[in-house]
Amino acid sequence: MRTYETVTIVKPQLSDAEVADFVTKAKELVSKNGGEVTSEEKLGRRKFTHDINHVRDGFYLYLKFKAQPQFIKVWDEAMKLNEKVLRSMVMLATEVKAKPTPVGK
């Protein structure tokens, strides 16, 4: 299994309960397909630099999960078919290792 990160933007008209329901369903989609959600974060409502389908802002959600590579197609298809989603992007997560600081500087 690989570790992935996704940022999904949902429509701003959704209530807090609808956003929470969307997050629950997204996590269920990952777990039903053999994956595991390791972290989630609601980044809140933000303005866009340009309109997306005549919408000027959206609610950003971040999920980090472990899944098989073939699951990404399932995720992308589910997000395309969901009318609440404006945009969704999945990236392969990489571990960033900090460089050691030189001694004496």
N, C-alpha and C positions, 0 to 999 in steps of 0.2 A: 504494500500500500504506500501511496505517496501522500504528502501533505500539500493541501491546496488552500488558497485564500480567495474569497469572492467578495466583491463589493456589488451590492444590488441597490438600485434606486427605484423606490415605489412612488406611486402618485401621492401628491401632497393632500388630496382630499380625504385620504383614509384617516379614520379615527385611531386613537391609541390602541383600542381593543382590536381593530382590524389589523394594525401593524403587528401586534403581539400574536394574533392568529396566523398571520403570514409567516412570522419567524418560526412558530411551532411547526407549521406544515413544511417549511423548508428543512428544518432539522429532522423531521420524520422522513422526508424524501431521502436524505443522506443515510439515515440509519436503516431504512427498509432495503436499501441497495448495498448493504454490507459495510457502510462507512461509519465514521465516528466523528462527531462534532467536538472539537477541542476548545474552541472559544467563540464567543459571539459578542458583538457590541453594536448598540444602536447609536449611530453617529449624529442623528438628529436631522432636522430640516435645514437645507442649504440652498442658496440661489445658484443657478447655472450661469455660466458665462455666455451661453446662447440658448435659445429656446429649443426644447425637444418636443415635437408634436404640439407646438403652441403652448407648452407648459414652461413656466419660468423657475420653478423650484421643485425639490423632491426630498423624500425622506431616505437617508442613506443607512444601509445595514451592512455590517461586516461579519463574515463567518470564516472561521478557519476549521478545516476538517481533513480527515484522512480517508482516502477512498482509492479504489482501483482506477487506472487511467480511463477505462471505457465508461465510467460513470459520468465523466464530464459531458459526453454527448447527451446523456439522459438529463443532466442538470440544464444544459443550454436549451434543449427542446422544451422542458417544463417551464422555463422562464420566458421563452418566446410565446408560449401559449397562454400564459397568465396575463389577464388584462390589467392587473394591478401594477405590473412591472413596466417601468419606462426603459431601464437599461440594466444589464447584468454582465459582469466580466469575471472570469475565473483565471487565476494565475497560479503557477507552481510556486509554492513557498520555498524559500532558500534560507538557510541559517547563515546569519552574518556574524562572523567571529571578529571580535575586537582585536585590533593590533596592540601588542604589548607596548607600553610607553618606554622609551629608552631611559636607562638609569642615568641620573645626573642632569636631566633637562627639565 
